[in-house]
Amino acid sequence: MSHRARTFPLTTADALHQTIQMPELTHRDADRPEPDQALVDIADYVLDQDVESDEAYTTARYCLMDSMGCALYALRFPACTRLLGPVVPGHELDGGTPIPGTSWQLDPVQAAFNIGAMIRWLDFNDTWLAAEWGHPSDNLGAILAAADYSSLHRLKEKRKPIRIRHVLEYMIKAHEIQGVLALENAFNRAGLDHVLLVRVASAALATAILGGTRDEVVSAVSHAWIDGGALRAYRHAPNTGPRKSWAAGDATSRGVRLALIALTGEIACPSALTASDWGFQDVLFNGQAISLSRPYASYVMENVLFKLSYPAEFHAQTAVEAAVVLHPLVCNRLNEIDHVDILTQESGARIIDKTGPLDNPADRDHCLQYMVAIGLIKGDLLPEDYEDNVAADPRIDALRARMIVRENPEFSRDYHDPQKRSIGNAVQVFFNGGSATDLVCVEYPIGHRRRRAEGIPLLVEKFERSLSSQLPQPQAEKIMSYCSNPTQLDELSIREFLELFAKRN
């Protein structure tokens, strides 16, 4: 076949032009715009704003304890530990960041993955619920790894190391970025997972911790948005699986990687959010603008939700509390149960109302009926209750099959009310013959700000159990001594703090 150009008579060429409908071309201005305001707001907050809230610092200390405890307890589960360590087995970094409960020392990117995955593995760390959901302490992987790496360089330069007081401030700011962005922006409704916000917050804080300038923070955050969002498929049937337990580790480590890239001088994508056709908002967020309902301060840390009694997806926390109340009334009458009514919020009904076979622990800890069944049968719910050996109990699925989940509009309204932020559930058991238990309603879970005084002693007990599950008693007692003295804890350097949790050879 000849590929030489062909010529046509003028009349034929005119006819061709008449039949071809040429699209109107759009010429884009190549001038780089100023950075999107959302990027600038994050950089200004991270670099310039002081945190003055005593309540936020106090809550952050408890959050640090709780997160480290979750990380240690996760080491009991082989599904978690097989993902940990260096990327290439045996290739550790001499003098790298110590990984809690282990003898590994890793580079900051892989250290962030390890710590982040450990904290999130059991679905037992803190939670934030709004238009978007999430777990702000997921960012602690990046914060601890970047702080340790930066602190070592400071010491080499004869400068003071990063102290835990600084780490608490970083935590407050990471919580705030993730949580405020979640207030009005429902990424889940676009099919995107909330770890997007972990990546954004971790990139911002890691860049600042590593000494980045305003331009470098803007660059790292812009590239975090450019990465797009993970699909929520791995959190929902029929694809629910362990990825939801390491997705946060992946996101927080990516934040550190983007920070290191930005620090090489990599320029920002200034309109990463707002660029027409190609930006995040048009491509992935249905053309919606990213909106903020309040300025960044310390609101999120002050109002964060702790999981204290049960490792349950947070929309189910109060349902499990109600089931445990009913346990003594039903545990010896399971064969007499006709049905179980569960009233929940719209979010709970949408993401954890699940029927049919449950394939793995990640499937079960996101099933409202499974969690309520365990509470009714055992009067408790532990991380181990999601494992295969427990799930094999035929009473669980028999009870699940008799559960009816319905949305309570009042629970849904109060869930979104900024003055309440409740997470209500109610459970009632009906027996054959028409008798029934009372309807047990719990609006605010034990980890809610409204129940702080009641919840903090449970948080401390949970932390002590986690320490004793992995560390020798003298080491656990030393950690508790520091954590019981806020001033002493604040003055610890980041390396001293991490070495408290390291496994002794």
Secondary structure, DSSP 8 states (H G I E B T S, - for coil): ---S-----HHHHHHHHHHS----------S-----HHHHHHHHHHHH-----HHHHHHHHHHHHHHHHHHHHHTT-HHHHTT-S-SSTT---TT-EE-TTSS-EE-HHHHHHHHHHHHHTTS-S-BEESSSEE-GGGGHHHHHHHHHHHHHHHHHTT----BHHHHHHHHHHHHHHHHHHHHH--GGGGTB-THHHHHHHHHHHHHHHTT--HHHHHHHHHHHHHT---BGGGGSTTS--THHHHHHHHHHHHHHHHHHHHTTT----TTTTT-TTTSHHHHHSTT-----SS-SSSHHHHH-B---S--S-GGGHHHHHHHHHHHHHHTT-GGGEEEEEEEE-HHHHHHS---S---SHHHHTT-HHHHHHHHHHHS---GGGGSHHHHT-HHHHHHHTTEEEEE-HHHHHHHH-TTT----EEEEEEETTS-B---EEE-S-TTSGGGHHHHHHHHHHHHHHHHHHHS-HHHHHHHHHHHT-HHHHHHSBHHHHHHHHS---
